[in-house]
């Protein structure tokens, strides 16, 4: 109780009050400045993102044919390999009728596999099944049996 009375007595001093007001004003001003700065930054960031998204939406979707070079670049980037000397090499693009799902044959350590590029971005190695449950990877392996016979 004595400590509280002592604090109240010190705060009643006009000099302490003035210094406390100045300190609290500076603290409040700096907090207000930080909040305004954050709001302005967020508005600018979201405007830039929406502009970027708008530009991406306006660009026509390139339905170009997948080349060996572009497939190699997608595979190299997905596996995080060195672009100058990749370990996994794209041997062949099997069927390029569907631009959303392109099967490719890759070779790594003299082992060939069927891989898939989905929407010209995503690289996927493994078995892929269609809606009837047929294994598409096995079908492509059978079609290109000579490629896997080595």
PyMOL CGO cylinders between C-alpha atoms (Angstrom):
from pymol import cmd
from pymol.cgo import CYLINDER

trace = [
    CYLINDER, 0.00, 0.00, 0.00, 2.87, 2.34, 0.81, 0.3, 1, 1, 1, 1, 1, 1,
    CYLINDER, 2.87, 2.34, 0.81, 4.42, 1.69, -2.59, 0.3, 1, 1, 1, 1, 1, 1,
    CYLINDER, 4.42, 1.69, -2.59, 1.22, 2.67, -4.37, 0.3, 1, 1, 1, 1, 1, 1,
    CYLINDER, 1.22, 2.67, -4.37, 0.97, 5.89, -2.37, 0.3, 1, 1, 1, 1, 1, 1,
    CYLINDER, 0.97, 5.89, -2.37, 4.58, 6.66, -3.15, 0.3, 1, 1, 1, 1, 1, 1,
    CYLINDER, 4.58, 6.66, -3.15, 3.99, 6.12, -6.91, 0.3, 1, 1, 1, 1, 1, 1,
    CYLINDER, 3.99, 6.12, -6.91, 0.87, 8.32, -6.82, 0.3, 1, 1, 1, 1, 1, 1,
    CYLINDER, 0.87, 8.32, -6.82, 2.78, 11.03, -4.95, 0.3, 1, 1, 1, 1, 1, 1,
    CYLINDER, 2.78, 11.03, -4.95, 5.58, 10.96, -7.58, 0.3, 1, 1, 1, 1, 1, 1,
    CYLINDER, 5.58, 10.96, -7.58, 3.09, 11.06, -10.45, 0.3, 1, 1, 1, 1, 1, 1,
    CYLINDER, 3.09, 11.06, -10.45, 1.36, 14.09, -8.95, 0.3, 1, 1, 1, 1, 1, 1,
    CYLINDER, 1.36, 14.09, -8.95, 4.54, 16.11, -9.40, 0.3, 1, 1, 1, 1, 1, 1,
    CYLINDER, 4.54, 16.11, -9.40, 4.07, 18.49, -12.38, 0.3, 1, 1, 1, 1, 1, 1,
    CYLINDER, 4.07, 18.49, -12.38, 7.51, 17.76, -13.86, 0.3, 1, 1, 1, 1, 1, 1,
    CYLINDER, 7.51, 17.76, -13.86, 6.91, 14.01, -13.83, 0.3, 1, 1, 1, 1, 1, 1,
    CYLINDER, 6.91, 14.01, -13.83, 3.47, 14.51, -15.35, 0.3, 1, 1, 1, 1, 1, 1,
    CYLINDER, 3.47, 14.51, -15.35, 4.87, 16.61, -18.18, 0.3, 1, 1, 1, 1, 1, 1,
    CYLINDER, 4.87, 16.61, -18.18, 7.65, 14.09, -18.89, 0.3, 1, 1, 1, 1, 1, 1,
    CYLINDER, 7.65, 14.09, -18.89, 5.17, 11.24, -18.77, 0.3, 1, 1, 1, 1, 1, 1,
    CYLINDER, 5.17, 11.24, -18.77, 2.86, 13.04, -21.21, 0.3, 1, 1, 1, 1, 1, 1,
    CYLINDER, 2.86, 13.04, -21.21, 5.75, 13.71, -23.57, 0.3, 1, 1, 1, 1, 1, 1,
    CYLINDER, 5.75, 13.71, -23.57, 6.94, 10.10, -23.38, 0.3, 1, 1, 1, 1, 1, 1,
    CYLINDER, 6.94, 10.10, -23.38, 3.48, 8.65, -23.90, 0.3, 1, 1, 1, 1, 1, 1,
    CYLINDER, 3.48, 8.65, -23.90, 2.86, 11.07, -26.78, 0.3, 1, 1, 1, 1, 1, 1,
    CYLINDER, 2.86, 11.07, -26.78, 6.07, 9.98, -28.49, 0.3, 1, 1, 1, 1, 1, 1,
    CYLINDER, 6.07, 9.98, -28.49, 5.25, 6.31, -27.91, 0.3, 1, 1, 1, 1, 1, 1,
    CYLINDER, 5.25, 6.31, -27.91, 1.71, 6.74, -29.23, 0.3, 1, 1, 1, 1, 1, 1,
    CYLINDER, 1.71, 6.74, -29.23, 2.96, 8.69, -32.24, 0.3, 1, 1, 1, 1, 1, 1,
    CYLINDER, 2.96, 8.69, -32.24, 5.52, 6.06, -33.11, 0.3, 1, 1, 1, 1, 1, 1,
    CYLINDER, 5.52, 6.06, -33.11, 2.93, 3.28, -32.82, 0.3, 1, 1, 1, 1, 1, 1,
    CYLINDER, 2.93, 3.28, -32.82, 0.51, 5.26, -35.00, 0.3, 1, 1, 1, 1, 1, 1,
    CYLINDER, 0.51, 5.26, -35.00, 3.29, 5.89, -37.54, 0.3, 1, 1, 1, 1, 1, 1,
    CYLINDER, 3.29, 5.89, -37.54, 4.17, 2.17, -37.64, 0.3, 1, 1, 1, 1, 1, 1,
    CYLINDER, 4.17, 2.17, -37.64, 0.52, 1.19, -38.15, 0.3, 1, 1, 1, 1, 1, 1,
    CYLINDER, 0.52, 1.19, -38.15, 0.09, 3.72, -40.97, 0.3, 1, 1, 1, 1, 1, 1,
    CYLINDER, 0.09, 3.72, -40.97, 3.32, 2.55, -42.59, 0.3, 1, 1, 1, 1, 1, 1,
    CYLINDER, 3.32, 2.55, -42.59, 2.17, -1.08, -42.41, 0.3, 1, 1, 1, 1, 1, 1,
    CYLINDER, 2.17, -1.08, -42.41, -1.23, -0.22, -43.93, 0.3, 1, 1, 1, 1, 1, 1,
    CYLINDER, -1.23, -0.22, -43.93, 0.37, 1.74, -46.78, 0.3, 1, 1, 1, 1, 1, 1,
    CYLINDER, 0.37, 1.74, -46.78, 2.81, -1.12, -47.45, 0.3, 1, 1, 1, 1, 1, 1,
    CYLINDER, 2.81, -1.12, -47.45, 0.01, -3.71, -47.48, 0.3, 1, 1, 1, 1, 1, 1,
    CYLINDER, 0.01, -3.71, -47.48, -2.11, -1.64, -49.85, 0.3, 1, 1, 1, 1, 1, 1,
    CYLINDER, -2.11, -1.64, -49.85, 0.83, -1.23, -52.22, 0.3, 1, 1, 1, 1, 1, 1,
    CYLINDER, 0.83, -1.23, -52.22, 1.72, -4.92, -52.00, 0.3, 1, 1, 1, 1, 1, 1,
    CYLINDER, 1.72, -4.92, -52.00, -1.81, -6.11, -52.69, 0.3, 1, 1, 1, 1, 1, 1,
    CYLINDER, -1.81, -6.11, -52.69, -2.19, -3.64, -55.56, 0.3, 1, 1, 1, 1, 1, 1,
    CYLINDER, -2.19, -3.64, -55.56, 1.02, -4.98, -57.07, 0.3, 1, 1, 1, 1, 1, 1,
    CYLINDER, 1.02, -4.98, -57.07, -0.14, -8.58, -56.63, 0.3, 1, 1, 1, 1, 1, 1,
    CYLINDER, -0.14, -8.58, -56.63, -3.51, -7.86, -58.22, 0.3, 1, 1, 1, 1, 1, 1,
    CYLINDER, -3.51, -7.86, -58.22, -1.79, -6.11, -61.11, 0.3, 1, 1, 1, 1, 1, 1,
    CYLINDER, -1.79, -6.11, -61.11, 0.49, -9.10, -61.54, 0.3, 1, 1, 1, 1, 1, 1,
    CYLINDER, 0.49, -9.10, -61.54, -2.47, -11.51, -61.42, 0.3, 1, 1, 1, 1, 1, 1,
    CYLINDER, -2.47, -11.51, -61.42, -4.36, -9.36, -63.93, 0.3, 1, 1, 1, 1, 1, 1,
    CYLINDER, -4.36, -9.36, -63.93, -1.41, -9.38, -66.32, 0.3, 1, 1, 1, 1, 1, 1,
    CYLINDER, -1.41, -9.38, -66.32, -1.11, -13.15, -65.98, 0.3, 1, 1, 1, 1, 1, 1,
    CYLINDER, -1.11, -13.15, -65.98, -4.82, -13.58, -66.61, 0.3, 1, 1, 1, 1, 1, 1,
    CYLINDER, -4.82, -13.58, -66.61, -4.71, -11.39, -69.70, 0.3, 1, 1, 1, 1, 1, 1,
    CYLINDER, -4.71, -11.39, -69.70, -1.89, -13.37, -71.27, 0.3, 1, 1, 1, 1, 1, 1,
    CYLINDER, -1.89, -13.37, -71.27, -3.08, -16.09, -73.60, 0.3, 1, 1, 1, 1, 1, 1,
    CYLINDER, -3.08, -16.09, -73.60, -2.31, -19.56, -72.40, 0.3, 1, 1, 1, 1, 1, 1,
    CYLINDER, -2.31, -19.56, -72.40, 0.47, -20.83, -74.54, 0.3, 1, 1, 1, 1, 1, 1,
    CYLINDER, 0.47, -20.83, -74.54, -0.59, -24.19, -75.91, 0.3, 1, 1, 1, 1, 1, 1,
    CYLINDER, -0.59, -24.19, -75.91, 2.72, -24.72, -77.57, 0.3, 1, 1, 1, 1, 1, 1,
    CYLINDER, 2.72, -24.72, -77.57, 4.06, -28.15, -78.26, 0.3, 1, 1, 1, 1, 1, 1,
    CYLINDER, 4.06, -28.15, -78.26, 6.39, -29.47, -75.61, 0.3, 1, 1, 1, 1, 1, 1,
    CYLINDER, 6.39, -29.47, -75.61, 9.92, -29.80, -76.94, 0.3, 1, 1, 1, 1, 1, 1,
    CYLINDER, 9.92, -29.80, -76.94, 12.73, -31.92, -75.58, 0.3, 1, 1, 1, 1, 1, 1,
    CYLINDER, 12.73, -31.92, -75.58, 14.51, -28.80, -74.36, 0.3, 1, 1, 1, 1, 1, 1,
    CYLINDER, 14.51, -28.80, -74.36, 11.50, -27.46, -72.47, 0.3, 1, 1, 1, 1, 1, 1,
    CYLINDER, 11.50, -27.46, -72.47, 10.75, -30.91, -71.04, 0.3, 1, 1, 1, 1, 1, 1,
    CYLINDER, 10.75, -30.91, -71.04, 14.38, -31.21, -69.93, 0.3, 1, 1, 1, 1, 1, 1,
    CYLINDER, 14.38, -31.21, -69.93, 14.15, -27.81, -68.25, 0.3, 1, 1, 1, 1, 1, 1,
    CYLINDER, 14.15, -27.81, -68.25, 10.94, -28.78, -66.41, 0.3, 1, 1, 1, 1, 1, 1,
    CYLINDER, 10.94, -28.78, -66.41, 12.50, -32.06, -65.22, 0.3, 1, 1, 1, 1, 1, 1,
    CYLINDER, 12.50, -32.06, -65.22, 15.76, -30.40, -64.20, 0.3, 1, 1, 1, 1, 1, 1,
    CYLINDER, 15.76, -30.40, -64.20, 13.94, -27.68, -62.23, 0.3, 1, 1, 1, 1, 1, 1,
    CYLINDER, 13.94, -27.68, -62.23, 11.60, -30.18, -60.54, 0.3, 1, 1, 1, 1, 1, 1,
    CYLINDER, 11.60, -30.18, -60.54, 14.45, -32.43, -59.44, 0.3, 1, 1, 1, 1, 1, 1,
    CYLINDER, 14.45, -32.43, -59.44, 16.65, -29.44, -58.49, 0.3, 1, 1, 1, 1, 1, 1,
    CYLINDER, 16.65, -29.44, -58.49, 19.52, -30.69, -60.59, 0.3, 1, 1, 1, 1, 1, 1,
    CYLINDER, 19.52, -30.69, -60.59, 22.31, -28.67, -62.14, 0.3, 1, 1, 1, 1, 1, 1,
    CYLINDER, 22.31, -28.67, -62.14, 21.06, -27.29, -65.45, 0.3, 1, 1, 1, 1, 1, 1,
    CYLINDER, 21.06, -27.29, -65.45, 24.45, -27.56, -67.10, 0.3, 1, 1, 1, 1, 1, 1,
    CYLINDER, 24.45, -27.56, -67.10, 24.90, -31.26, -66.36, 0.3, 1, 1, 1, 1, 1, 1,
    CYLINDER, 24.90, -31.26, -66.36, 21.60, -32.91, -65.36, 0.3, 1, 1, 1, 1, 1, 1,
    CYLINDER, 21.60, -32.91, -65.36, 21.61, -36.50, -64.09, 0.3, 1, 1, 1, 1, 1, 1,
    CYLINDER, 21.61, -36.50, -64.09, 18.13, -37.22, -65.41, 0.3, 1, 1, 1, 1, 1, 1,
    CYLINDER, 18.13, -37.22, -65.41, 17.80, -36.88, -69.18, 0.3, 1, 1, 1, 1, 1, 1,
    CYLINDER, 17.80, -36.88, -69.18, 14.59, -36.67, -71.20, 0.3, 1, 1, 1, 1, 1, 1,
    CYLINDER, 14.59, -36.67, -71.20, 14.88, -39.25, -74.00, 0.3, 1, 1, 1, 1, 1, 1,
    CYLINDER, 14.88, -39.25, -74.00, 11.55, -38.93, -75.74, 0.3, 1, 1, 1, 1, 1, 1,
    CYLINDER, 11.55, -38.93, -75.74, 8.20, -37.18, -75.64, 0.3, 1, 1, 1, 1, 1, 1,
    CYLINDER, 8.20, -37.18, -75.64, 5.70, -39.95, -76.21, 0.3, 1, 1, 1, 1, 1, 1,
    CYLINDER, 5.70, -39.95, -76.21, 2.34, -38.41, -77.10, 0.3, 1, 1, 1, 1, 1, 1,
    CYLINDER, 2.34, -38.41, -77.10, 1.76, -34.70, -77.33, 0.3, 1, 1, 1, 1, 1, 1,
    CYLINDER, 1.76, -34.70, -77.33, -1.95, -34.72, -78.22, 0.3, 1, 1, 1, 1, 1, 1,
    CYLINDER, -1.95, -34.72, -78.22, -3.03, -33.54, -74.77, 0.3, 1, 1, 1, 1, 1, 1,
    CYLINDER, -3.03, -33.54, -74.77, -1.13, -30.41, -73.68, 0.3, 1, 1, 1, 1, 1, 1,
    CYLINDER, -1.13, -30.41, -73.68, -2.33, -30.86, -70.08, 0.3, 1, 1, 1, 1, 1, 1,
    CYLINDER, -2.33, -30.86, -70.08, -0.86, -34.34, -69.62, 0.3, 1, 1, 1, 1, 1, 1,
    CYLINDER, -0.86, -34.34, -69.62, 2.28, -35.22, -71.54, 0.3, 1, 1, 1, 1, 1, 1,
    CYLINDER, 2.28, -35.22, -71.54, 4.05, -38.55, -71.02, 0.3, 1, 1, 1, 1, 1, 1,
    CYLINDER, 4.05, -38.55, -71.02, 7.81, -38.50, -71.42, 0.3, 1, 1, 1, 1, 1, 1,
    CYLINDER, 7.81, -38.50, -71.42, 10.54, -41.12, -71.16, 0.3, 1, 1, 1, 1, 1, 1,
    CYLINDER, 10.54, -41.12, -71.16, 13.40, -40.18, -68.85, 0.3, 1, 1, 1, 1, 1, 1,
    CYLINDER, 13.40, -40.18, -68.85, 16.72, -41.89, -68.22, 0.3, 1, 1, 1, 1, 1, 1,
    CYLINDER, 16.72, -41.89, -68.22, 18.68, -41.80, -64.99, 0.3, 1, 1, 1, 1, 1, 1,
    CYLINDER, 18.68, -41.80, -64.99, 21.70, -44.07, -64.46, 0.3, 1, 1, 1, 1, 1, 1,
    CYLINDER, 21.70, -44.07, -64.46, 20.78, -46.07, -67.62, 0.3, 1, 1, 1, 1, 1, 1,
    CYLINDER, 20.78, -46.07, -67.62, 17.34, -46.85, -66.17, 0.3, 1, 1, 1, 1, 1, 1,
    CYLINDER, 17.34, -46.85, -66.17, 14.41, -45.64, -68.23, 0.3, 1, 1, 1, 1, 1, 1,
    CYLINDER, 14.41, -45.64, -68.23, 11.07, -44.67, -66.72, 0.3, 1, 1, 1, 1, 1, 1,
    CYLINDER, 11.07, -44.67, -66.72, 7.85, -43.11, -67.86, 0.3, 1, 1, 1, 1, 1, 1,
    CYLINDER, 7.85, -43.11, -67.86, 7.27, -39.69, -66.33, 0.3, 1, 1, 1, 1, 1, 1,
    CYLINDER, 7.27, -39.69, -66.33, 4.48, -37.18, -66.73, 0.3, 1, 1, 1, 1, 1, 1,
    CYLINDER, 4.48, -37.18, -66.73, 4.41, -33.43, -67.20, 0.3, 1, 1, 1, 1, 1, 1,
    CYLINDER, 4.41, -33.43, -67.20, 1.12, -31.95, -66.07, 0.3, 1, 1, 1, 1, 1, 1,
    CYLINDER, 1.12, -31.95, -66.07, 0.04, -28.51, -67.33, 0.3, 1, 1, 1, 1, 1, 1,
    CYLINDER, 0.04, -28.51, -67.33, 3.54, -27.79, -68.64, 0.3, 1, 1, 1, 1, 1, 1,
    CYLINDER, 3.54, -27.79, -68.64, 4.74, -27.29, -65.06, 0.3, 1, 1, 1, 1, 1, 1,
    CYLINDER, 4.74, -27.29, -65.06, 4.53, -30.29, -62.79, 0.3, 1, 1, 1, 1, 1, 1,
    CYLINDER, 4.53, -30.29, -62.79, 6.84, -33.25, -63.19, 0.3, 1, 1, 1, 1, 1, 1,
    CYLINDER, 6.84, -33.25, -63.19, 5.58, -36.59, -61.89, 0.3, 1, 1, 1, 1, 1, 1,
    CYLINDER, 5.58, -36.59, -61.89, 7.28, -39.99, -61.88, 0.3, 1, 1, 1, 1, 1, 1,
    CYLINDER, 7.28, -39.99, -61.88, 5.14, -42.99, -61.05, 0.3, 1, 1, 1, 1, 1, 1,
    CYLINDER, 5.14, -42.99, -61.05, 2.10, -44.91, -62.16, 0.3, 1, 1, 1, 1, 1, 1,
    CYLINDER, 2.10, -44.91, -62.16, -0.81, -42.89, -63.47, 0.3, 1, 1, 1, 1, 1, 1,
    CYLINDER, -0.81, -42.89, -63.47, -4.29, -44.42, -63.76, 0.3, 1, 1, 1, 1, 1, 1,
    CYLINDER, -4.29, -44.42, -63.76, -7.17, -43.27, -65.93, 0.3, 1, 1, 1, 1, 1, 1,
    CYLINDER, -7.17, -43.27, -65.93, -10.81, -43.12, -64.86, 0.3, 1, 1, 1, 1, 1, 1,
    CYLINDER, -10.81, -43.12, -64.86, -11.39, -46.81, -65.76, 0.3, 1, 1, 1, 1, 1, 1,
    CYLINDER, -11.39, -46.81, -65.76, -8.48, -47.87, -63.53, 0.3, 1, 1, 1, 1, 1, 1,
    CYLINDER, -8.48, -47.87, -63.53, -6.05, -48.74, -66.32, 0.3, 1, 1, 1, 1, 1, 1,
    CYLINDER, -6.05, -48.74, -66.32, -2.38, -48.08, -65.65, 0.3, 1, 1, 1, 1, 1, 1,
    CYLINDER, -2.38, -48.08, -65.65, -1.30, -45.56, -68.27, 0.3, 1, 1, 1, 1, 1, 1,
    CYLINDER, -1.30, -45.56, -68.27, 2.39, -45.89, -67.42, 0.3, 1, 1, 1, 1, 1, 1,
    CYLINDER, 2.39, -45.89, -67.42, 2.35, -49.64, -68.17, 0.3, 1, 1, 1, 1, 1, 1,
    CYLINDER, 2.35, -49.64, -68.17, 0.55, -49.00, -71.45, 0.3, 1, 1, 1, 1, 1, 1,
    CYLINDER, 0.55, -49.00, -71.45, 3.22, -46.55, -72.58, 0.3, 1, 1, 1, 1, 1, 1,
    CYLINDER, 3.22, -46.55, -72.58, 5.95, -48.97, -71.48, 0.3, 1, 1, 1, 1, 1, 1,
    CYLINDER, 5.95, -48.97, -71.48, 4.34, -51.69, -73.65, 0.3, 1, 1, 1, 1, 1, 1,
    CYLINDER, 4.34, -51.69, -73.65, 4.05, -49.34, -76.62, 0.3, 1, 1, 1, 1, 1, 1,
    CYLINDER, 4.05, -49.34, -76.62, 7.72, -48.42, -76.36, 0.3, 1, 1, 1, 1, 1, 1,
    CYLINDER, 7.72, -48.42, -76.36, 9.00, -51.80, -75.30, 0.3, 1, 1, 1, 1, 1, 1,
    CYLINDER, 9.00, -51.80, -75.30, 12.14, -51.41, -77.37, 0.3, 1, 1, 1, 1, 1, 1,
    CYLINDER, 12.14, -51.41, -77.37, 13.03, -48.28, -75.38, 0.3, 1, 1, 1, 1, 1, 1,
    CYLINDER, 13.03, -48.28, -75.38, 12.88, -50.26, -72.14, 0.3, 1, 1, 1, 1, 1, 1,
    CYLINDER, 12.88, -50.26, -72.14, 14.41, -53.49, -73.49, 0.3, 1, 1, 1, 1, 1, 1,
    CYLINDER, 14.41, -53.49, -73.49, 18.01, -52.33, -73.20, 0.3, 1, 1, 1, 1, 1, 1,
]
cmd.load_cgo(trace, "trace")
